[in-house]
Amino acid sequence: MMKRRPPHVSMYRDRHGKMRWRFRKRGMNEAQTTLPFGSEAWREWYLAALAGERRQIGIERSGPGTFTALIAAYYESADWKILRSPTQTAYRGEIERFRAKHGDKRVVDLEAHHILSMRDRMSGPAAGNNLLRVLRRLMVFAVARRWRPDDPTKDIKRLNYRSDGFHTWTEVEIAQFEARWRLGTKERLAFDLLLYTGQRSADVRQMSAGQVGESFISVRQSKTNEQLELPIHSALAASLAAGRGEHLLLLPTQYGKGFTAKGFGNWFSDAARKAGLADCSAHGLRKSAARRLAEAGATAHQIMAITGHRSLKEVERYTRAADQKTNAQAAMAKVDGPKVERKTV
């Protein structure tokens, strides 16, 4: 317990009359806190400031032991920094929505029934599972850093529900888009890149001329960091020849820059709507690519070599559906032979 004020620290009252401590040392970042002087948390703040560490904005605002403080610590940790940027973006959205409602509450007070109650109030099972996913990460982090002794999410299972997610384009819809957007248009090039590479829109919108070889396209997936060499389908080769411009990016905006994630999604959805396909999206073409491969007899591992999926579970859905269709056709053919006219006596 500190009794005397250490070097480089001063105290003042802000305009609300609240006591604040300020750390100032030449050549180092300034730091402030409202933590009680002499407490263990105050001592940790001082040592961090003395070591030149930046404190996450808001960590002291709700006091030690709160979810705001935990989240700030998580954002500064190696656990967070090793996540790839798209994953961080997805997690941060969920985390910040949780923090906005519960940031001032104490981490040690969270119990399983609180989580279940929060999940019951979510808009649907997918949202509930997303909440559980980020809370589980935060709780594992909290237990490892001794913010609390146990993980209240441990015995809570994800909700099982059936969802097909993004609509998978049918062959009729594919033909309809091709009829509206002819070879040579940027919309058709984007469509063919999505369909014939089977990649996520995040990777397609960033594809450059340097990735296109004589017979392969090289892709480093942004989500998984997987390196793929994808054969160029004849239809894609024709589209590249007709629609490729002088720009380094294959799909630049009208201003010559790369699309943002939201910008590309909106632009492509607008192109689909103009083709009379309001329910079709860019991600749906990735699913159509997997469906086509499965229906052509590709194995799950062969499909994974194109899509870059790391889990068989997602890809096996397409192969099972294709096998069911093939087997159903074969079964029906056995009883649907030529009809024989019966003679009556």
Secondary structure as the mmCIF struct_conf table of DSSP 4:
data_model
#
loop_
_struct_conf.conf_type_id
_struct_conf.id
_struct_conf.beg_label_comp_id
_struct_conf.beg_label_asym_id
_struct_conf.beg_label_seq_id
_struct_conf.end_label_comp_id
_struct_conf.end_label_asym_id
_struct_conf.end_label_seq_id
BEND BEND1 ARG A 4 ARG A 4
HELX_LH_PP_P HELX_LH_PP_P1 ARG A 5 PRO A 6
TURN_TY1_P TURN_TY1_P1 PRO A 7 HIS A 8
STRN STRN1 VAL A 9 ARG A 13
TURN_TY1_P TURN_TY1_P2 ARG A 15 HIS A 16
BEND BEND2 GLY A 17 GLY A 17
STRN STRN2 MET A 19 PHE A 23
TURN_TY1_P TURN_TY1_P3 ARG A 26 GLY A 27
BEND BEND3 MET A 28 MET A 28
STRN STRN3 ALA A 31 THR A 33
BEND BEND4 LEU A 35 LEU A 35
HELX_LH_PP_P HELX_LH_PP_P2 PRO A 36 PRO A 36
TURN_TY1_P TURN_TY1_P4 PHE A 37 GLY A 38
BEND BEND5 SER A 39 SER A 39
HELX_RH_AL_P HELX_RH_AL_P1 GLU A 40 LEU A 50
TURN_TY1_P TURN_TY1_P5 ALA A 51 GLY A 52
HELX_LH_PP_P HELX_LH_PP_P3 GLU A 53 GLN A 56
TURN_TY1_P TURN_TY1_P6 ILE A 57 SER A 62
TURN_TY1_P TURN_TY1_P7 PRO A 64 GLY A 65
STRN STRN4 THR A 66 THR A 66
HELX_RH_AL_P HELX_RH_AL_P2 PHE A 67 GLU A 76
BEND BEND6 SER A 77 SER A 77
HELX_RH_AL_P HELX_RH_AL_P3 ALA A 78 LYS A 81
TURN_TY1_P TURN_TY1_P8 ILE A 82 ILE A 82
BEND BEND7 LEU A 83 LEU A 83
HELX_RH_AL_P HELX_RH_AL_P4 SER A 85 HIS A 102
TURN_TY1_P TURN_TY1_P9 GLY A 103 ASP A 104
BEND BEND8 LYS A 105 LYS A 105
STRN STRN5 ARG A 106 ARG A 106
HELX_RH_3T_P HELX_RH_3T_P1 VAL A 107 ASP A 109
HELX_RH_AL_P HELX_RH_AL_P5 ALA A 112 ASP A 120
TURN_TY1_P TURN_TY1_P10 ARG A 121 ARG A 121
BEND BEND9 MET A 122 GLY A 124
HELX_RH_AL_P HELX_RH_AL_P6 PRO A 125 ALA A 144
TURN_TY1_P TURN_TY1_P11 ARG A 145 ARG A 146
BEND BEND10 TRP A 147 ASP A 150
TURN_TY1_P TURN_TY1_P12 PRO A 152 ASP A 155
HELX_LH_PP_P HELX_LH_PP_P4 ILE A 156 ASN A 160
BEND BEND11 PHE A 166 PHE A 166
HELX_LH_PP_P HELX_LH_PP_P5 HIS A 167 THR A 170
HELX_RH_AL_P HELX_RH_AL_P7 GLU A 171 ARG A 180
BEND BEND12 TRP A 181 TRP A 181
TURN_TY1_P TURN_TY1_P13 LEU A 183 GLY A 184
BEND BEND13 THR A 185 THR A 185
HELX_RH_AL_P HELX_RH_AL_P8 LYS A 186 THR A 197
HELX_RH_AL_P HELX_RH_AL_P9 SER A 201 VAL A 204
TURN_TY1_P TURN_TY1_P14 ARG A 205 GLN A 206
STRN STRN6 SER A 208 SER A 208
HELX_RH_3T_P HELX_RH_3T_P2 ALA A 209 GLN A 211
STRN STRN7 VAL A 212 VAL A 212
BEND BEND14 GLU A 214 SER A 215
STRN STRN8 PHE A 216 ARG A 220
TURN_TY1_P TURN_TY1_P15 SER A 222 THR A 224
STRN STRN9 GLN A 227 PRO A 231
HELX_RH_AL_P HELX_RH_AL_P10 SER A 234 GLY A 243
BEND BEND15 GLU A 246 LEU A 248
STRN STRN10 LEU A 249 LEU A 249
BEND BEND16 LEU A 250 LEU A 251
TURN_TY1_P TURN_TY1_P16 GLN A 254 TYR A 255
BEND BEND17 GLY A 256 LYS A 257
HELX_LH_PP_P HELX_LH_PP_P6 GLY A 258 THR A 260
HELX_RH_AL_P HELX_RH_AL_P11 ALA A 261 LYS A 274
TURN_TY1_P TURN_TY1_P17 ALA A 275 GLY A 276
TURN_TY1_P TURN_TY1_P18 ALA A 278 ASP A 279
HELX_RH_AL_P HELX_RH_AL_P12 ALA A 282 GLU A 295
TURN_TY1_P TURN_TY1_P19 ALA A 296 GLY A 297
HELX_RH_AL_P HELX_RH_AL_P13 ALA A 300 THR A 307
BEND BEND18 ARG A 310 ARG A 310
HELX_RH_AL_P HELX_RH_AL_P14 LEU A 312 VAL A 335
BEND BEND19 GLY A 337 GLY A 337
HELX_LH_PP_P HELX_LH_PP_P7 GLU A 341 THR A 344
#
